[in-house]
């Protein structure tokens, strides 16, 4: 199983981090160990002092493929959820400054939160705007709308497949809207697809680690 992520897929988010709007999808990956399993607690990463949430729509790949045409790409994903692409923003800023890869900021253990539900993708679902949001301690902190994506689901999946095989069960995090921000120990993050709650994550302090 592979986890693909799209960077800078919403113009307002690219702007808030001072990045240019890309001409083709920005793709990076997280390993399988990045996926936070349900029932597993989420601990604030010890190497960061600036943990950011990024709520994103997540696609589930349902068919193996390579070199998929954009107009055929909808046959390769079948369900939608909401997740968080957790980012150690301080680490990422250092890496970006040096022109280095982002993995240490993005791909660490449990950095990918995934909703516990999948919503089947139908023609009707994708024909309409898809709204999603993130609440932090009950306050809405990010609100996304699929119409604001720079690159569509089909464009993203097709683009990824030019470089990487798509395999059943792969995940695609499709980018975050504006409003990314810092979270701290004790925060409770809840992701919503429309009105449906998809996940809840509490950020815990890892007491055990201090005694290792
Ligand atoms: Mg992201």
Boltz pocket constraint, residues with backbone or C-beta under 6 A from the ligand:
constraints:
  - pocket:
      binder: B
      contacts: [[A, 5], [A, 6], [A, 7], [A, 54], [A, 56], [A, 85], [A, 175], [A, 176]]
      max_distance: 6.0
